[in-house]
């Protein structure tokens, strides 16, 4: 049983370290290569691949990139990369006045077909099947309201699947809509708007049968930003009085994530129901009914987590970190200890438990049998 004497001290040390683990998240910063403060992160998949965008001095334009463990690959097709799925497919947008939506994957870059001639398309999100959502110019109005006296477009939320675009329409009485997220079942979350510019927005959920108005937290408008595979939706709503709050919509009910608190916005939700976003004090994690400032979950240091925009099913979070000099970088927060450490601990404890049971049975078998 020499293995017990070898394993026990190490496992006890590991269990003690896990029990006293502080901080709860490890921070890795992702700095811009060139232009200061010119980098933003937009997402992370369940393989831990980080997606972002950076303004590049050599091209004088924004370019998407992926970061794998600190190694960066540029996505030259995309001026703005918005979403990455677990297969590594990436959705994004290129262009200026007229934009084109793309899905970039193993087959190369596929440009989504516009819904109107000379119409724009933008991609906001992908699901695991490679279905894309966003907004696209859907209806042309020859009303002379364009910037040069030409007509104008009404843009609508869409789903792109199997090579075709499907117009999701708008809520009743609205002219515009935009999709922000799509889950594994194809349910879509976003917002619908009465008119362009300052038109009132309302968060929607499209379940394939139609567009559902999710309501508000008492104010005039709301907008959805994320959805998980259970159909839970997160976003932002105006309150009856001043301010906006992050919300979670599930089972037909919209819940304020920080009632009584300062302004907040929710940006993403994972399949464990963990929500990330931004509040008055910076980035937050909402889990088990509690909103926590991310600065309290990392080691004290020079960086302040200003915002959290994405979270994967492993609990890894991406966002932005800034220091006291006004310098901002991308931020990747990973749970500490890593899941592998827990697995090693549990596996080792199982070995010790089995060995202890073996020794107990051996002692019982060797004990003398009482005389009759």
C-alpha positions in Angstrom: 0.0 0.0 0.0 2.9 2.3 -0.6 0.8 4.2 -3.1 -1.4 5.5 -0.3 1.6 7.1 1.4 2.7 8.6 -1.8 -0.8 9.9 -2.9 -2.2 11.0 0.4 0.0 14.1 1.1 -0.3 15.3 -2.5 -4.1 14.9 -2.5 -4.5 16.5 0.9 -2.4 19.5 -0.3 -4.5 19.7 -3.5 -7.8 19.5 -1.7 -6.6 22.2 0.7 -5.6 24.4 -2.2 -8.9 23.9 -3.9 -10.8 24.6 -0.7 -8.9 27.9 -0.2 -8.8 28.8 -3.9 -8.5 32.5 -4.3 -9.0 34.1 -6.6 -11.9 32.2 -8.2 -10.9 33.3 -11.7 -7.5 33.7 -13.4 -7.1 36.7 -15.7 -5.3 36.6 -19.0 -5.1 39.9 -20.9 -5.1 40.1 -24.7 -3.3 43.3 -25.7 -3.7 45.1 -29.0 -0.8 44.5 -31.4 -0.8 48.1 -32.6 -3.3 50.8 -32.0 -3.8 51.5 -28.3 -7.2 50.7 -27.0 -8.1 49.4 -30.5 -9.1 45.9 -29.5 -12.5 44.4 -28.4 -13.4 40.8 -27.7 -16.8 39.5 -28.8 -17.1 35.8 -27.9 -15.6 32.5 -26.8 -16.5 28.9 -27.7 -16.5 25.8 -25.5 -12.9 25.0 -26.7 -11.7 28.2 -25.2 -11.1 29.9 -28.5 -11.5 33.7 -28.1 -12.9 35.9 -30.9 -12.2 39.6 -31.2 -11.5 42.5 -33.4 -8.7 45.0 -33.6 -8.0 48.3 -35.5 -4.9 47.7 -37.6 -2.7 50.6 -38.5 -1.4 48.9 -41.6 -4.8 48.5 -43.1 -6.6 51.5 -41.4 -9.5 49.2 -40.7 -10.8 46.8 -38.1 -10.0 43.1 -38.6 -11.4 40.0 -36.8 -9.1 37.6 -35.1 -9.1 34.4 -33.1 -6.9 33.8 -30.1 -6.0 30.2 -29.1 -3.9 30.1 -25.9 -2.2 33.3 -26.8 -1.6 32.6 -30.5 -3.5 35.0 -32.8 -4.8 34.3 -36.3 -6.2 37.2 -38.3 -9.5 36.8 -40.1 -8.8 39.1 -43.1 -12.3 38.5 -44.6 -14.0 40.1 -41.7 -14.0 43.7 -40.6 -16.0 42.7 -37.6 -16.1 39.1 -36.2 -19.2 38.6 -34.0 -19.6 34.9 -33.2 -17.8 31.6 -33.1 -19.3 28.2 -32.6 -17.8 25.0 -31.2 -16.8 23.7 -34.7 -14.7 26.9 -35.2 -17.1 28.5 -37.7 -17.1 32.3 -37.4 -19.8 34.8 -38.3 -19.1 38.4 -39.1 -19.5 41.4 -41.4 -17.4 43.3 -43.9 -17.9 46.5 -45.8 -18.8 50.0 -45.0 -21.8 51.7 -46.7 -23.1 48.4 -48.0 -22.2 45.5 -45.7 -21.9 41.8 -46.4 -22.4 39.0 -43.9 -20.1 36.0 -43.9 -19.7 32.6 -42.3 -16.1 31.6 -42.3 -15.3 27.9 -41.7 -13.6 24.8 -43.1 -15.1 25.4 -46.5 -13.7 29.0 -46.6 -15.7 32.2 -46.5 -19.4 32.0 -47.5 -21.1 35.3 -48.2 -24.8 35.4 -47.2 -27.1 36.3 -50.1 -28.7 39.8 -49.7 -32.5 39.9 -49.4 -32.6 43.0 -51.7 -30.4 44.1 -54.6 -27.8 46.4 -53.2 -29.0 45.5 -49.7 -26.8 45.1 -46.6 -26.4 42.1 -44.4 -24.8 41.8 -41.0 -24.2 38.7 -38.9 -24.6 38.8 -35.2 -24.5 35.1 -34.1 -24.1 31.5 -35.1 -25.3 28.3 -33.5 -23.6 24.9 -33.5 -25.2 24.0 -36.8 -23.8 27.0 -38.5 -27.1 28.8 -38.8 -26.6 32.6 -38.8 -28.7 35.4 -37.6 -28.5 39.2 -37.7 -30.2 41.9 -39.7 -30.6 42.4 -43.5 -32.2 45.0 -45.7 -35.5 43.3 -46.4 -38.0 45.9 -47.9 -37.2 48.7 -50.3 -39.2 51.9 -50.0 -38.9 54.3 -53.0 -39.8 57.2 -50.9 -36.8 59.5 -51.5 -35.8 59.3 -47.8 -32.3 58.1 -48.4 -29.3 60.3 -47.8 -29.0 61.2 -51.6 -32.7 61.4 -52.3 -33.0 57.7 -53.2 -35.3 55.2 -51.5 -34.6 53.5 -48.2 -34.6 50.0 -46.8 -36.4 48.5 -43.8 -34.0 46.0 -42.2 -35.4 42.8 -40.7 -34.0 40.0 -38.5 -33.3 36.9 -40.5 -32.1 33.3 -40.1 -29.6 31.9 -42.7 -29.7 28.1 -43.0 -29.1 25.6 -45.8 -27.9 28.4 -48.1 -31.1 30.5 -47.8 -32.3 33.6 -45.9 -35.5 33.5 -44.0 -37.1 36.9 -43.1 -38.3 36.8 -39.5 -40.4 40.0 -39.9 -41.2 42.4 -37.0 -43.6 42.8 -34.1 -47.0 44.3 -35.0 -46.8 47.9 -36.0 -43.0 47.9 -36.3 -40.8 48.4 -39.4 -37.4 47.2 -38.3 -36.0 44.3 -36.4 -32.6 42.7 -35.7 -31.6 39.3 -34.3 -28.8 39.1 -31.7 -28.6 35.4 -30.8 -29.7 31.9 -31.8 -29.7 28.7 -29.8 -29.2 25.0 -30.8 -32.9 24.6 -31.5 -33.1 27.6 -33.8 -34.9 29.9 -31.3 -33.8 33.5 -32.0 -33.7 36.5 -29.7 -33.3 40.2 -30.6 -35.3 43.4 -30.9 -38.0 44.9 -33.0 -38.3 48.7 -33.6 -41.1 51.1 -34.6 -38.9 53.2 -36.8 -35.3 54.0 -37.5 -33.1 56.0 -35.2 -34.8 56.6 -31.9 -37.7 54.3 -32.5 -38.9 52.4 -29.4 -37.4 48.9 -29.2 -39.0 45.7 -27.8 -37.1 42.5 -27.1 -38.4 39.5 -28.9 -38.1 35.7 -29.0 -38.8 33.9 -32.2 -39.5 30.2 -31.6 -40.1 29.3 -35.2 -43.9 29.8 -35.0 -43.7 33.6 -34.7 -42.2 36.6 -32.9 -43.1 37.1 -29.2 -42.9 40.4 -27.5 -41.0 39.8 -24.2 -42.3 43.0 -22.5 -40.3 45.3 -20.3 -39.4 45.9 -16.6 -41.9 48.7 -16.6 -40.3 51.1 -19.0 -41.1 51.7 -22.7 -38.5 49.5 -24.3 -36.2 46.5 -24.1 -33.8 44.6 -26.3 -32.5 41.0 -26.1 -28.8 40.2 -26.4 -28.4 36.5 -25.7 -30.2 33.1 -25.5 -29.2 29.7 -24.2 -30.3 26.2 -25.3 -33.1 26.1 -22.7 -34.6 29.2 -24.3 -33.7 31.6 -21.5 -33.1 35.1 -22.9 -31.1 38.0 -21.5 -30.9 41.6 -22.4 -31.7 45.1 -21.2 -34.9 46.9 -20.3 -35.8 50.4 -19.4 -37.4 50.9 -16.0 -40.6 52.7 -15.2 -38.5 55.6 -13.9 -35.0 56.4 -14.8 -32.4 53.9 -15.8 -32.0 50.5 -17.5 -31.5 47.1 -15.9 -30.2 43.7 -17.1 -33.0 41.1 -17.4 -33.4 37.4 -17.6 -36.6 36.1 -19.4 -37.5 32.5 -18.8 -40.8 30.5 -18.6 -42.8 33.6 -19.7 -41.4 35.9 -16.9 -39.0 38.8 -17.2 -36.8 39.1 -14.1 -34.7 42.1 -13.1 -31.2 40.9 -12.3 -30.4 43.7 -9.9 -33.6 45.3 -8.5 -32.8 48.5 -6.7 -29.3 48.6 -8.2 -27.7 51.0 -10.6 -27.9 50.8 -14.4 -26.8 47.4 -15.8 -26.8 45.5 -19.1 -26.7 41.7 -19.7 -24.9 40.5 -22.8 -24.7 36.7 -22.7 -26.0 33.5 -20.9 -24.5 30.0 -20.9 -26.3 26.7 -20.6 -25.8 26.7 -16.8 -27.8 29.9 -16.6 -24.8 32.1 -15.8 -25.2 35.6 -17.1 -22.5 38.2 -17.8 -22.7 41.9 -18.5 -21.8 45.3 -17.3 -23.0 47.4 -14.4 -22.1 50.7 -12.7 -18.9 49.2 -11.2 -17.9 47.2 -14.3 -18.3 43.6 -15.5 -20.5 41.2 -13.6 -21.3 37.6 -13.3 -24.9 36.6 -12.3 -25.3 33.1 -11.0 -27.7 31.4 -8.5 -29.7 34.6 -8.1 -26.6 36.7 -7.2 -24.9 39.5 -9.2 -21.2 39.6 -8.4 -18.6 42.3 -9.4 -15.9 40.4 -11.4 -13.2 42.5 -9.8 -13.9 40.6 -6.6 -13.3 37.2 -8.3 -9.8 37.9 -9.6 -6.5 38.6 -7.8 -6.0 42.2 -6.9 -3.9 44.0 -9.4 -3.6 46.8 -12.0 -6.6 45.6 -14.0 -10.3 46.5 -13.6 -12.8 44.3 -15.4 -14.8 47.0 -17.2 -17.2 44.7 -19.1 -18.0 41.1 -19.7 -19.5 40.2 -23.1 -19.4 36.4 -23.4 -19.4 33.2 -21.3 -19.0 29.6 -22.4 -20.3 26.4 -20.8 -17.0 26.0 -18.9 -17.6 29.3 -17.2 -14.8 31.1 -19.1 -15.6 34.8 -19.6 -14.4 37.4 -22.1 -14.6 41.1 -21.9 -12.5 44.2 -21.4 -10.1 45.2 -18.7 -8.7 48.7 -18.1 -6.0 50.1 -15.8 -5.6 53.4 -14.0 -3.9 55.0 -17.0 -6.9 54.6 -19.3 -5.3 51.6 -21.2 -7.8 48.9 -22.1 -7.2 45.3 -23.3 -9.1 42.2 -23.9 -9.8 40.0 -20.9 -10.1 36.3 -20.6 -11.2 35.0 -17.2 -10.9 31.3 -16.5 -12.3 29.5 -13.4 -9.6 28.5 -10.9 -8.9 25.7 -10.3 -9.4 24.4 -13.7 -11.9 21.6 -14.1 -9.0 19.2 -14.7 -7.8 19.9 -11.2 -11.1 18.9 -9.7 -11.0 15.7 -11.8 -7.6 14.9 -10.5 -8.6 15.5 -6.9 -11.8 13.4 -7.2 -10.0 10.6 -9.0 -7.3 10.6 -6.4 -9.7 10.6 -3.5 -11.5 7.7 -5.2 -8.2 5.8 -5.2 -7.6 6.5 -1.5 -11.2 5.5 -0.7 -10.9 2.2 -2.5 -7.5 1.5 -0.9 -8.9 2.2 2.6 -11.8 -0.1 2.0 -9.3 -2.8 0.8 -7.2 -2.4 3.9 -10.2 -2.6 6.2 -11.5 -5.8 4.6 -7.9 -7.3 4.8 -7.8 -6.5 8.5 -11.2 -8.1 9.1 -10.2 -11.2 7.2 -7.0 -11.6 9.2 -8.7 -11.1 12.5 -8.9 -14.3 14.6 -12.4 -15.9 14.7 -13.9 -15.8 18.2 -14.1 -19.2 19.9 -17.6 -20.7 20.0 
